[in-house]
């Protein structure tokens, strides 16, 4: 099965439709599948639900889809310096969805607005709330390296939400900086097995955006 696609638009062909749920990797501006997001923007599809740690910035990443009003709903943790959902809970919801787990109980959020309307149970004298697993129609992820079978390797902070996003999509597309032949990557170095990855697109020159540039004058 050939998983390689010539460009981001071709990789998305026939997959994106109005009202879909997209799981998108990235942490801040690190490890964001920027070209796949641009391709989603170009489809003009609307009513999308985006599951991602954050929403990028106004002119880049998922912020573009918010600005164009293509995203109807965000399921995310950190937006505009505000934490809406605990990051660990969001990551576990995505991991659970990918593992076929419908829901799990956690103590995180008990006694806060997060717990409102959710099932609560007591275990060993402690109250826990039910969180549902997340299963997305399409997952968009960014990796450093892939082999032709779709095995992925992430670098540094990009390993944060991309692996769980990759597993929770019914169809997963990986935007990568380098593609090598199957067998080149040491199996012990694979972060996402190729069985989860359906399509791969090469994007060798990604932007290295900085969200908050901090400088100081020399003495």
MIPA-326200 format. One record per residue (C-alpha): x, y, z; residue in one letter; residue number from 1. Coordinates in steps of 0.2 Angstrom, whole numbers. Layout:
<pts>
PT xx yy zz residuo num
PT X Y Z A NUM
...
</pts>
This chain:
<pts>
PT xx yy zz residuo num
PT 0 0 0 X 1
PT 7 17 -5 X 2
PT 6 29 9 X 3
PT 16 43 0 X 4
PT 6 59 -7 X 5
PT 14 72 -17 X 6
PT 7 87 -7 X 7
PT -4 92 7 X 8
PT -20 95 -4 X 9
PT -18 78 -12 X 10
PT -16 70 5 X 11
PT -32 77 10 X 12
PT -42 73 -6 X 13
PT -59 66 -2 X 14
PT -57 66 17 X 15
PT -63 83 23 X 16
PT -81 87 24 X 17
PT -92 100 33 X 18
PT -95 96 52 X 19
PT -80 84 54 X 20
PT -70 82 69 X 21
PT -51 84 67 X 22
PT -38 79 79 X 23
PT -23 90 77 X 24
PT -5 88 84 X 25
PT 6 102 91 X 26
PT 10 110 107 X 27
PT 10 129 106 X 28
PT 18 133 89 X 29
PT 29 117 90 X 30
PT 26 102 80 X 31
PT 11 109 71 X 32
PT 6 101 54 X 33
PT 6 118 46 X 34
PT 4 113 28 X 35
PT -10 101 31 X 36
PT -19 115 41 X 37
PT -17 127 26 X 38
PT -24 113 15 X 39
PT -39 111 26 X 40
PT -41 130 25 X 41
PT -41 129 6 X 42
PT -55 116 6 X 43
PT -67 129 13 X 44
PT -76 116 23 X 45
PT -85 123 39 X 46
PT -93 117 55 X 47
PT -77 108 60 X 48
PT -73 103 77 X 49
PT -55 104 81 X 50
PT -47 93 95 X 51
PT -30 101 99 X 52
PT -20 107 114 X 53
PT -21 125 108 X 54
PT -27 135 93 X 55
PT -11 142 86 X 56
PT -10 161 83 X 57
PT -21 172 72 X 58
PT -12 170 56 X 59
PT -5 153 58 X 60
PT -10 135 63 X 61
PT -28 132 69 X 62
PT -29 151 72 X 63
PT -32 153 53 X 64
PT -47 141 53 X 65
PT -54 150 68 X 66
PT -52 167 59 X 67
PT -60 160 43 X 68
PT -74 153 54 X 69
PT -72 136 48 X 70
PT -70 129 65 X 71
PT -86 129 75 X 72
PT -80 121 91 X 73
PT -63 119 99 X 74
PT -59 105 112 X 75
PT -43 111 119 X 76
PT -33 115 134 X 77
PT -23 131 132 X 78
PT -30 145 123 X 79
PT -26 164 125 X 80
PT -16 161 141 X 81
PT -31 152 148 X 82
PT -32 133 153 X 83
PT -50 127 148 X 84
PT -47 108 150 X 85
PT -33 100 160 X 86
PT -19 95 148 X 87
PT -17 78 155 X 88
PT -35 75 154 X 89
PT -36 80 136 X 90
PT -21 69 131 X 91
PT -29 54 140 X 92
PT -45 57 131 X 93
PT -36 56 114 X 94
PT -26 41 120 X 95
PT -41 32 126 X 96
PT -51 35 110 X 97
PT -36 28 100 X 98
PT -35 13 112 X 99
PT -54 9 110 X 100
PT -58 15 128 X 101
PT -75 24 128 X 102
PT -71 33 145 X 103
PT -61 34 161 X 104
PT -63 41 178 X 105
PT -51 54 185 X 106
PT -49 65 200 X 107
PT -43 80 190 X 108
PT -57 93 189 X 109
PT -67 87 204 X 110
PT -76 102 212 X 111
PT -74 113 198 X 112
PT -84 119 182 X 113
PT -76 104 173 X 114
PT -86 92 183 X 115
PT -103 100 179 X 116
PT -114 88 171 X 117
PT -102 73 171 X 118
PT -105 56 180 X 119
PT -96 56 197 X 120
PT -91 40 207 X 121
PT -82 36 223 X 122
PT -67 25 222 X 123
PT -57 21 238 X 124
PT -65 36 247 X 125
PT -61 48 233 X 126
PT -73 56 220 X 127
PT -69 54 202 X 128
PT -77 61 186 X 129
PT -80 52 170 X 130
PT -71 58 155 X 131
PT -76 52 137 X 132
PT -63 45 125 X 133
PT -61 56 109 X 134
PT -62 48 92 X 135
PT -59 60 77 X 136
PT -64 58 59 X 137
PT -47 63 53 X 138
PT -30 66 63 X 139
PT -17 78 56 X 140
PT 0 76 64 X 141
PT 18 83 62 X 142
PT 33 71 63 X 143
PT 52 74 60 X 144
PT 55 57 51 X 145
PT 44 44 43 X 146
PT 48 28 33 X 147
PT 38 23 18 X 148
PT 27 11 29 X 149
PT 22 26 40 X 150
PT 32 23 56 X 151
PT 35 40 64 X 152
PT 48 48 74 X 153
PT 45 65 83 X 154
PT 58 77 89 X 155
PT 58 85 106 X 156
PT 42 95 111 X 157
PT 33 89 95 X 158
PT 32 72 103 X 159
PT 19 80 116 X 160
PT 2 79 108 X 161
PT 6 72 91 X 162
PT 7 53 96 X 163
PT -10 53 104 X 164
PT -18 63 90 X 165
PT -11 50 78 X 166
PT -19 36 86 X 167
PT -37 44 89 X 168
PT -40 47 70 X 169
PT -50 36 60 X 170
PT -39 42 46 X 171
PT -22 49 50 X 172
PT -11 60 39 X 173
PT 7 64 44 X 174
PT 17 79 38 X 175
PT 35 75 39 X 176
PT 52 83 36 X 177
PT 61 67 30 X 178
PT 56 51 22 X 179
PT 67 36 23 X 180
PT 65 18 17 X 181
PT 56 5 28 X 182
PT 69 -3 39 X 183
PT 80 12 41 X 184
PT 72 17 57 X 185
PT 77 7 72 X 186
PT 61 -1 79 X 187
PT 66 5 96 X 188
PT 65 23 90 X 189
PT 48 22 82 X 190
PT 35 33 92 X 191
PT 20 30 81 X 192
PT 19 13 73 X 193
PT 14 14 54 X 194
PT -2 4 57 X 195
PT -10 20 63 X 196
PT -4 31 48 X 197
PT -13 31 32 X 198
PT -5 45 22 X 199
PT 12 54 22 X 200
PT 17 70 14 X 201
PT 34 77 13 X 202
PT 36 95 20 X 203
PT 55 97 21 X 204
PT 56 116 26 X 205
PT 44 120 40 X 206
PT 43 137 48 X 207
PT 50 138 65 X 208
PT 38 150 73 X 209
PT 41 158 90 X 210
PT 26 163 100 X 211
PT 34 175 112 X 212
PT 51 182 108 X 213
PT 60 187 123 X 214
PT 76 197 121 X 215
PT 87 208 133 X 216
PT 100 221 129 X 217
PT 118 217 133 X 218
PT 127 226 147 X 219
</pts>
